[in-house]
């Protein structure tokens, strides 16, 4: 196993069947595709518009977060959404584990099943409305932000 540190401007990276203890990757517009099992991590990515696509074993456990202006976080694994606010999304995949993080202007973070057929994931629109209403009541988010969260 090894650590990966990389920086690219517009080149795409496609890394298959790798064993990486941790990743630190920065790209401007290049897309990153890595196939691996997660170790302790962390797995930190930074991009302006490049997407990060991780192909992972079905038993993957991780905490994934995306800090973005317009990107999306997708997981093909059973996951619990921890937060989904303006510019930030986070999920716990199958109970949690290694940290996977993407900071991006418009890039997407995709956690996909390397085995092919993705495990069904709860629709992000099926948000816990009660939890959102409680966050509004505590003043953690505005009513407008709460409405956005409930609409998915």
Backbone bond lengths (Angstrom), bond angles and torsions (degrees), N, CA, C in turn:
res aa  C-N    CA-C-N  psi(-1)  N-CA   C-N-CA  omega(-1)  CA-C   N-CA-C  phi
1 X - - - 1.462 - - 1.521 108.50 -
2 X 1.341 114.67 153.85 1.461 120.04 -176.72 1.521 109.79 -147.82
3 X 1.324 115.65 168.36 1.463 122.31 173.30 1.524 107.68 -100.59
4 X 1.324 116.56 146.09 1.457 121.20 179.39 1.518 109.10 -118.55
5 X 1.335 115.92 128.23 1.463 121.60 173.22 1.515 106.30 -127.20
6 X 1.337 116.94 123.79 1.459 118.27 -179.85 1.517 110.91 -146.19
7 X 1.334 113.90 154.21 1.457 122.42 174.65 1.517 107.51 -137.85
8 X 1.338 116.35 135.14 1.455 121.37 178.87 1.525 109.05 -144.92
9 X 1.329 115.97 154.40 1.459 119.63 178.30 1.522 109.87 -94.00
10 X 1.327 117.03 -61.27 1.459 118.21 -178.35 1.524 112.87 -133.17
11 X 1.292 117.56 3.89 1.459 119.75 179.52 1.513 111.76 -80.14
12 X 1.319 116.47 141.15 1.457 121.91 175.82 1.522 109.37 -85.27
13 X 1.323 116.70 149.88 1.460 122.24 176.19 1.516 107.86 -121.71
14 X 1.317 116.71 128.75 1.456 122.64 177.24 1.523 106.73 -127.01
15 X 1.322 116.83 105.08 1.455 122.18 -175.39 1.527 108.35 -115.88
16 X 1.325 116.79 112.40 1.459 121.08 -177.02 1.510 112.69 -98.17
17 X 1.319 116.14 149.90 1.467 124.84 173.53 1.520 112.94 39.80
18 X 1.314 116.41 61.67 1.462 120.65 -177.70 1.523 111.38 -109.24
19 X 1.327 115.30 161.54 1.459 122.94 176.49 1.518 107.45 -123.22
20 X 1.319 116.44 100.60 1.461 121.03 -175.48 1.521 110.36 -123.42
21 X 1.337 115.60 125.18 1.459 120.30 177.61 1.515 111.47 -70.00
22 X 1.339 116.51 -33.82 1.458 121.67 180.00 1.521 108.92 -158.18
23 X 1.344 115.33 161.11 1.461 121.23 178.65 1.518 108.93 -138.97
24 X 1.329 115.14 136.52 1.460 122.72 169.53 1.518 105.22 -130.38
25 X 1.338 116.86 110.81 1.462 120.23 -174.21 1.520 110.70 -134.26
26 X 1.331 115.38 136.47 1.464 121.79 177.88 1.516 108.44 -128.27
27 X 1.336 115.94 134.68 1.453 120.86 177.16 1.523 109.17 -145.94
28 X 1.327 115.65 150.95 1.456 119.32 175.91 1.526 108.87 -85.85
29 X 1.334 116.65 -61.17 1.461 118.80 -179.06 1.523 113.04 -131.79
30 X 1.298 117.92 3.67 1.459 119.84 178.71 1.514 111.38 -76.38
31 X 1.322 116.13 147.38 1.457 121.79 176.28 1.524 109.32 -93.27
32 X 1.325 116.16 143.29 1.459 121.80 179.65 1.523 108.76 -115.69
33 X 1.324 115.97 130.31 1.467 122.17 176.22 1.517 107.18 -129.50
34 X 1.325 116.79 117.03 1.457 121.48 -179.15 1.520 109.25 -127.03
35 X 1.326 115.86 131.94 1.457 121.46 175.36 1.518 107.11 -109.15
36 X 1.343 116.32 120.24 1.465 119.36 -175.19 1.519 110.69 -169.26
37 X 1.323 114.46 167.04 1.456 121.84 167.35 1.523 106.03 -98.56
38 X 1.329 117.00 138.76 1.457 120.07 -179.50 1.521 110.84 -77.76
39 X 1.332 115.36 140.36 1.468 122.43 172.87 1.536 106.06 -104.19
40 X 1.325 117.42 -148.48 1.462 120.76 -178.17 1.525 112.69 -67.64
41 X 1.344 116.52 -27.38 1.465 120.21 179.26 1.510 112.46 79.78
42 X 1.297 117.23 -162.90 1.457 128.42 8.58 1.526 111.95 -83.24
43 X 1.339 114.52 167.33 1.460 123.40 177.38 1.524 106.63 -121.85
44 X 1.322 115.38 94.17 1.461 121.83 -173.67 1.520 111.01 -108.90
45 X 1.326 115.66 128.77 1.459 122.60 -179.15 1.523 108.94 -126.19
46 X 1.334 115.53 146.58 1.457 121.66 178.79 1.517 107.23 -139.36
47 X 1.337 117.79 128.50 1.460 120.31 179.63 1.524 110.51 -149.58
48 X 1.326 114.93 160.66 1.455 119.53 171.95 1.524 108.04 -88.80
49 X 1.339 116.56 -57.44 1.462 119.09 -179.60 1.525 113.27 -132.87
50 X 1.305 118.34 2.29 1.460 120.24 179.95 1.515 112.11 -77.81
51 X 1.334 115.79 145.79 1.461 122.01 177.60 1.522 110.27 -91.87
52 X 1.331 116.14 150.46 1.461 122.34 174.55 1.525 106.91 -116.37
53 X 1.327 115.52 123.02 1.463 122.37 -179.16 1.518 107.62 -123.24
54 X 1.333 116.71 116.29 1.457 121.84 178.99 1.524 108.88 -109.21
55 X 1.333 116.12 124.30 1.460 121.88 175.75 1.518 106.51 -98.84
56 X 1.323 116.41 115.47 1.455 122.62 -168.58 1.525 111.34 -126.12
57 X 1.347 117.11 155.23 1.464 120.40 176.83 1.534 111.40 -63.19
58 X 1.320 116.27 156.25 1.465 121.66 -177.51 1.529 112.99 -59.35
59 X 1.327 118.49 -28.47 1.462 121.68 -177.69 1.530 113.14 -87.54
60 X 1.313 118.06 11.60 1.465 121.98 -177.00 1.521 111.70 -57.52
61 X 1.338 114.50 136.55 1.464 123.12 174.39 1.520 106.44 -126.62
62 X 1.321 117.05 129.46 1.462 119.43 179.02 1.519 111.00 -163.24
63 X 1.317 114.70 167.82 1.458 123.51 170.37 1.517 105.32 -112.30
64 X 1.319 117.08 117.14 1.462 120.78 -176.94 1.518 109.79 -112.73
65 X 1.332 114.88 139.95 1.461 119.10 178.21 1.523 109.89 -140.45
66 X 1.312 114.30 146.66 1.455 122.17 179.08 1.517 108.00 -131.67
67 X 1.320 115.92 126.79 1.463 122.55 174.92 1.517 105.44 -114.82
68 X 1.338 117.50 115.61 1.457 120.82 -168.70 1.520 112.06 -155.41
69 X 1.318 115.13 166.57 1.457 120.36 170.89 1.525 109.10 -92.91
70 X 1.347 116.72 -46.11 1.464 118.06 -176.45 1.526 114.68 -137.23
71 X 1.310 119.46 10.05 1.461 120.84 179.77 1.516 112.28 -81.70
72 X 1.330 115.92 172.91 1.463 121.83 -179.95 1.523 110.99 -130.27
73 X 1.317 115.12 153.42 1.456 123.67 177.13 1.526 107.64 -110.14
74 X 1.336 116.45 122.72 1.461 122.38 -179.54 1.526 108.17 -123.93
75 X 1.326 117.09 136.95 1.464 120.92 177.03 1.520 109.46 -135.26
76 X 1.322 116.80 127.87 1.464 122.21 178.32 1.524 110.16 -95.71
77 X 1.316 115.70 39.08 1.458 122.90 -178.92 1.526 107.51 -139.03
78 X 1.342 117.86 157.95 1.463 118.79 173.31 1.526 109.29 -58.85
79 X 1.324 115.66 125.71 1.462 119.91 -175.45 1.515 110.34 -144.06
80 X 1.317 114.60 151.43 1.452 122.37 174.35 1.511 107.45 -111.86
81 X 1.327 116.74 125.70 1.463 120.08 179.46 1.527 107.81 -77.74
82 X 1.328 116.32 122.26 1.451 121.58 179.68 1.519 111.66 -88.96
83 X 1.320 115.92 -40.04 1.460 119.22 177.91 1.514 109.05 -155.17
84 X 1.302 113.99 150.10 1.452 120.68 177.63 1.515 105.86 -151.43
85 X 1.312 115.65 84.57 1.449 120.42 -178.61 1.500 110.48 -118.76
86 X 1.288 115.21 -175.98 1.454 120.33 179.79 1.521 109.38 -60.75
87 X 1.325 115.54 113.29 1.452 121.21 175.24 1.514 116.03 82.70
88 X 1.327 117.69 1.96 1.457 118.89 -177.03 1.527 110.43 -146.97
89 X 1.323 115.50 135.01 1.460 121.61 175.64 1.521 107.47 -136.71
90 X 1.322 117.18 141.03 1.460 119.15 174.52 1.525 109.62 -146.23
91 X 1.333 114.61 146.47 1.460 121.18 178.88 1.524 109.30 -138.20
92 X 1.321 115.10 156.31 1.461 122.35 172.37 1.524 105.91 -112.16
93 X 1.321 116.08 119.06 1.459 121.85 -176.91 1.524 109.31 -96.72
94 X 1.329 115.92 118.78 1.464 123.78 174.96 1.523 112.89 50.60
95 X 1.322 116.40 44.43 1.456 121.25 175.84 1.507 115.11 94.55
96 X 1.311 118.62 -9.16 1.468 121.69 175.44 1.511 113.65 95.70
97 X 1.315 114.15 162.18 1.462 121.86 -178.52 1.508 109.92 175.98
98 X 1.320 117.04 -131.14 1.464 122.57 -177.39 1.528 110.86 -58.53
99 X 1.333 115.80 148.56 1.463 120.44 177.34 1.524 109.93 -83.91
100 X 1.339 115.60 129.68 1.462 123.13 173.75 1.520 105.68 -122.62
101 X 1.339 116.74 121.99 1.455 119.84 -173.68 1.524 111.31 -136.49
102 X 1.335 115.95 136.85 1.460 121.74 173.77 1.515 108.58 -127.30
103 X 1.334 115.76 126.55 1.461 122.38 170.51 1.511 105.90 -108.50
104 X 1.340 116.97 122.64 1.456 120.28 -172.49 1.521 111.34 -154.95
105 X 1.329 115.42 156.09 1.457 119.65 172.59 1.524 108.89 -78.97
106 X 1.340 116.96 -52.93 1.465 119.20 -177.16 1.524 113.76 -137.27
107 X 1.305 118.57 10.97 1.460 120.55 -179.82 1.518 112.21 -78.81
108 X 1.319 115.79 155.80 1.461 123.03 178.60 1.520 110.15 -105.62
109 X 1.328 116.34 149.70 1.458 122.84 173.04 1.521 107.04 -112.46
110 X 1.339 115.86 119.57 1.462 121.64 -178.84 1.526 109.27 -120.16
111 X 1.322 116.74 124.19 1.460 122.99 174.34 1.519 106.01 -106.96
112 X 1.335 116.33 109.52 1.457 120.85 -173.67 1.517 111.22 -116.60
113 X 1.316 115.42 153.86 1.453 122.59 179.12 1.528 108.81 -78.71
114 X 1.326 116.99 117.51 1.467 121.37 -178.70 1.519 111.45 -65.17
115 X 1.328 117.41 -20.65 1.455 121.53 -179.65 1.511 114.02 -75.62
116 X 1.300 117.84 -5.32 1.457 120.42 177.39 1.503 113.73 107.82
117 X 1.328 118.00 -77.87 1.456 120.62 -175.26 1.515 110.03 -75.34
118 X 1.318 117.54 115.68 1.454 119.63 -178.82 1.523 112.02 -70.40
119 X 1.323 115.16 146.38 1.450 121.44 173.88 1.522 107.81 -72.37
120 X 1.331 118.65 135.81 1.463 118.97 178.93 1.524 110.62 -58.96
121 X 1.306 115.35 138.00 1.458 121.98 -179.33 1.512 107.64 -118.71
122 X 1.310 115.58 144.21 1.455 119.25 176.84 1.515 109.54 -59.27
123 X 1.302 115.89 136.63 1.458 121.55 178.80 1.523 109.33 -60.32
124 X 1.348 118.22 129.44 1.453 119.74 179.49 1.516 112.52 -56.66
125 X 1.332 117.60 -22.37 1.458 120.04 -179.77 1.525 111.50 -72.23
126 X 1.348 117.60 -17.69 1.452 120.14 178.07 1.521 108.83 -85.49
127 X 1.305 113.78 63.61 1.451 122.26 -176.84 1.523 108.92 -79.59
128 X 1.301 116.80 150.57 1.451 122.11 176.09 1.530 108.04 -72.86
129 X 1.327 116.10 94.03 1.465 121.31 -175.42 1.525 111.80 -61.59
130 X 1.312 116.46 -36.78 1.463 119.29 -179.58 1.528 110.81 -62.70
131 X 1.338 116.65 -42.84 1.467 120.57 179.31 1.528 110.52 -62.37
132 X 1.331 116.44 -38.69 1.465 119.66 178.89 1.522 110.01 -66.38
133 X 1.332 116.79 -44.42 1.467 120.07 178.89 1.528 111.23 -61.76
134 X 1.323 116.97 -37.88 1.469 120.42 177.48 1.526 111.00 -65.64
135 X 1.345 117.40 -37.29 1.471 120.67 177.46 1.523 110.50 -66.04
136 X 1.338 117.37 -37.28 1.468 120.75 176.82 1.523 109.10 -64.90
137 X 1.338 116.51 -45.34 1.460 121.80 -178.96 1.532 111.71 -60.20
138 X 1.331 116.84 -38.47 1.474 120.84 179.35 1.526 112.30 -78.33
139 X 1.336 117.26 -6.57 1.460 120.64 -179.86 1.520 113.92 81.39
140 X 1.331 117.45 13.64 1.464 121.01 -179.59 1.525 111.88 -73.78
141 X 1.335 116.47 -31.42 1.463 121.47 177.38 1.524 108.53 -138.59
142 X 1.316 116.35 158.87 1.466 120.58 178.22 1.527 109.73 -79.61
143 X 1.328 115.60 164.28 1.462 120.14 176.98 1.526 110.36 -61.92
144 X 1.339 116.70 -38.28 1.468 120.47 179.12 1.525 110.80 -63.03
145 X 1.348 116.89 -43.60 1.465 120.02 177.99 1.529 110.73 -65.52
146 X 1.333 116.72 -37.25 1.457 120.46 177.55 1.517 111.91 -62.21
147 X 1.325 116.10 -40.69 1.460 120.64 177.79 1.527 110.87 -62.91
148 X 1.323 115.98 -42.26 1.466 120.32 177.85 1.526 110.19 -60.47
149 X 1.331 116.62 -44.12 1.466 120.33 179.50 1.530 111.49 -62.79
150 X 1.322 116.93 -40.73 1.463 119.94 -178.58 1.522 112.22 -69.79
151 X 1.311 116.55 -26.88 1.456 119.75 179.30 1.520 111.82 -82.02
152 X 1.343 116.33 -9.14 1.465 120.59 177.52 1.468 111.02 79.51
